[in-house]
């Protein structure tokens, strides 16, 4: 089956077409995502790659395949999917992350209650020769 026909069937909601699309392009897109993660200096283990790959496929599925409808056939489907996976992986790292809180309720110092943190640090610090 040609890519244009496969995309048309996917957009019409044919489940076997989505299965074929996943089977045909998931290994290639996993390699694209892994390479992109490594270039960004990120962890590229199988779980991370799978998560980013799943987000790529979800991007193509959402809103009745709105993103997939963007493939015009000017480039090969493989090339177009490569760009989608690359951009989706970059987008994940561009989104704002919540700032870590340094509120006392979020962490506890490993200091006995009888000492202040400064006393504990001073006790562990090397002696300075005068």
N, C-alpha and C positions, 0 to 999 in steps of 0.2 A: 504494500500500500504506500502510495506517495505521501509526502509530508502535508501537502495542501489538503488532500482528502482526509488525512488523519486529523488535522486541525478542524476541518469542517465538521467531522463526526464528533469530535470532542465538544465543540461549541453547540452542537445539537443535543448534547446530553447523553450520548451513547457511552455507557460505562466501559465497554470493552475497548473503546478508542482511548479512553484515559489510561486504562491499564497498559495498552500498547505504547502510548506516549511515555509513560513512566518507565516501562521496561526498556524502551529504546534509548532514552536519554538520561536516565538517572545515574548510571556509572560515569558518563562523561561529565555531567554537571557536578557530581561529587568531587571529581578531580579538579574542576574549575574552582569550586568553593574551597577545597583544601589548599590549593595553590594560592588563592586570594588571602586566606587566613594566614598562611606562612609569610606572605609578602607584607602583611600588616603586623607581623611579629606576634600573632595570636596563636593560641593552642589549636592545633589541627588534628586532634584525636577523632576517632570515629563518632563519638557522641556529639561533639561540637559540629562536625561536618554534617551529620544527620540532621541536627537541629536547624542549621542554616539552609540545608537543602529542603527540608520540610517547609520552611518559611518561603522559599522560592516557589515551590509548587502551590502553596496556599495563595501566594500573590497572583499566580496565574489563574487560580480557580475563583477567587472572590469576585463579587459583583457579576455573576454569570459569565465569567471568563473575559471580563473587560480588557485585562492586560493581554490575553492571548489574541483577542480581536485586533490588537495593535500590530500583529505580524502581517505584513503586506505581501511577503513573498519576494521582495527586492533582494533580501539576503537569504541565505539558507536558513532553515528553521534551527539547525544546530548552532549557527553563528548567532542568531537572534537570541536563542535560549542562553548561550554563553554570556551575552551582554546582560540579560535579565538576572542571571545568577550572580554575576560579578557585582552589578549595581545593588542587588538586594543584600549581598554580604557586606558591602561598604556601608549601606544604609543602616544596618544593624549597629555598627560601631559609631555612627554619627548621632544616634538618638541620645537625648539627654538622660543621664542616669541620676537617680536620687543621690544627693550628697549624704555621705555617712554622718550619722549623728554622733557627737561626742558627749552626749548627755550622760550623767552619772548612772542613770538606770540602764544604759545600754551595755555597760561593761563594768567589771570589777577588777581592781588592781590586786595582784597577788602579794599583798602586804599584810602582815599581821595587824589586827585592829589596835594593838598597843603601840604601833609605830606610825609615824606619818610617812607618806611616800618619799619625802626628802631624807628622812632618817634611814629608810631602807636603802635608798640609792647611795647615800654616803657610806653606809656599811659595806656595800658591794664594790664601791669604787676603789681602785688601787691607791695605795698610799703615795703621796707626793713628797719627794725628798726636799727638804728646805735648804 
